[in-house]
């Protein structure tokens, strides 16, 4: 799978509304056939920083994502809300879901 984590620093005046600003884009991405997950979190240390954790089935699904109409729309409407260009980590991993964190195993 293609695993992506991106940090978005949002302008302070838009930070509280970021979940609503990205709602349409988020919903469209989650409906993509190759999307495994697409989840936002807000930093506990910086209220203007949001972290996006997303995964796609394979490179073809990742390419379909960045070539989608909703991605192209997001390229236009999201940057005016940002304080800087988002930072990203993108890599391919040989799995298709989350692994368990063995060091913190909970008895079943």
C-alpha positions in Angstrom: 0.0 0.0 0.0 1.0 3.6 -0.4 1.1 5.2 3.1 1.1 9.0 3.4 1.3 11.3 6.3 1.1 15.1 5.7 1.2 18.1 8.1 -0.9 21.1 7.2 -0.2 24.3 9.0 -3.5 26.3 8.8 -3.8 30.1 9.2 -4.9 30.8 12.7 -8.2 32.4 11.6 -9.1 29.2 9.8 -7.8 26.6 12.3 -11.0 25.9 14.1 -13.0 25.6 10.8 -10.5 23.3 9.1 -12.6 20.1 9.6 -15.5 21.8 7.9 -13.3 23.4 5.2 -12.0 19.9 4.3 -15.3 18.0 4.7 -16.2 17.7 1.0 -12.6 16.7 0.0 -12.4 14.2 2.8 -15.7 12.5 2.0 -14.8 12.3 -1.7 -11.3 10.8 -0.9 -12.8 8.2 1.4 -15.2 7.1 -1.4 -12.3 6.4 -3.8 -12.2 2.7 -4.5 -8.5 2.5 -3.7 -8.6 4.5 -0.5 -7.9 2.4 2.6 -8.2 5.4 5.0 -8.1 9.1 5.1 -8.0 10.6 8.6 -7.3 14.0 10.0 -6.0 14.8 13.5 -5.3 18.1 15.2 -1.9 18.5 16.9 -2.1 18.7 20.7 0.9 21.0 20.7 -0.1 23.4 17.9 -3.7 24.2 17.3 -2.9 25.4 13.8 -1.4 22.1 12.7 -3.4 19.2 11.3 -2.0 15.8 10.4 -3.5 13.8 7.6 -2.9 10.0 7.6 -4.0 8.4 4.4 -3.4 5.1 2.6 -4.1 3.8 -0.8 -4.3 0.2 -2.0 -1.3 0.6 -4.5 0.4 3.1 -6.8 -2.5 3.0 -9.3 -4.9 4.0 -6.5 -2.5 6.8 -5.4 -2.3 8.1 -9.0 -6.1 8.0 -9.3 -6.3 10.0 -6.1 -4.0 12.8 -7.3 -5.7 12.9 -10.7 -9.2 13.0 -9.4 -11.5 16.0 -9.9 -11.9 16.5 -6.1 -8.1 16.6 -5.7 -7.8 19.2 -8.4 -10.5 21.3 -6.7 -8.7 20.9 -3.4 -5.5 22.2 -4.9 -7.4 25.4 -5.6 -9.5 25.9 -2.5 -7.3 24.6 0.3 -4.1 26.7 -0.1 -5.7 30.1 0.7 -6.4 28.6 4.2 -2.8 27.5 4.8 0.1 29.3 6.4 2.7 27.2 4.5 3.1 24.4 2.0 2.1 21.1 3.6 5.0 18.7 4.5 4.6 15.1 3.5 6.1 11.6 4.1 5.0 9.1 1.4 6.2 5.6 1.1 5.1 2.1 -0.1 4.8 -0.6 2.5 4.2 -4.3 2.0 0.9 -4.6 3.9 -2.7 -3.6 3.4 -3.8 -2.6 6.9 -2.5 -1.4 10.3 -0.2 -3.8 12.2 -0.6 -4.4 15.9 1.8 -2.6 18.2 3.2 -5.7 20.0 5.0 -3.6 22.7 1.6 -2.4 24.0 -0.4 -5.6 23.5 -3.7 -5.7 25.3 -4.8 -9.2 26.4 -7.7 -10.5 24.4 
